[in-house]
């Protein structure tokens, strides 16, 4: 009986390890399968924002870098992409991946709650994908978005209306109304910072909308 219990315990451990490996591999496959979606969405965004080889683009809140890496393929070796992040673990992963892929045209930047930390007048285009509703100090951050863009350059915000089925975002203004942000509130904040609305795409992807702004010529 003791031997049988011992064997059962070994089998249970082996099954658990197998299950863990399966789940881990499934997670990696899920991340990998998201990359083609990133390439498709970035290609569409590039068309809407009129990106060209040689441009400098910034991906604010770059996460795992999928969208930054897709963007760098469009701007090419003569262009540049800034991938900004505030999370230390994501920053480390981004830097490792940039080094692994030997991407000389991608720079990882540690941003702040109130500042992009990008050079002034550095970018031809900036985009935030599902990031704006996480910004805790929008007034200061929006002014720094404007500062980071060249005159006449463009900003794209891809986001979604508040979804109360998602956990609340800590530290953001109370007017968000849940996890997400009403399009009007986002537009009002960015126009108050000095941006001009160029184009609104209400049905960007799933429940997302996309608003493209420009920085007036200074």
Secondary structure, DSSP 8 states (H G I E B T S, - for coil): -HHHHHHHHHHHHHHHHHHHHHHHHHHHHHHHHHHHHHHHHHHHHHHHHT--TT-EEEEET-TTSHHHHHHHHHH-TTSEEEEEES-HHHHHHHHHHHHHHT-TTEEEEE-BTTB----TT-EEEEEEES-GGG-S-HHHHHHHHHHHEEEEEEEEEEEE--BTTS---TTS-GGG-SBS--HHHHHHHHHHTTEEEEEEEEEEETTEEEEEEEE---
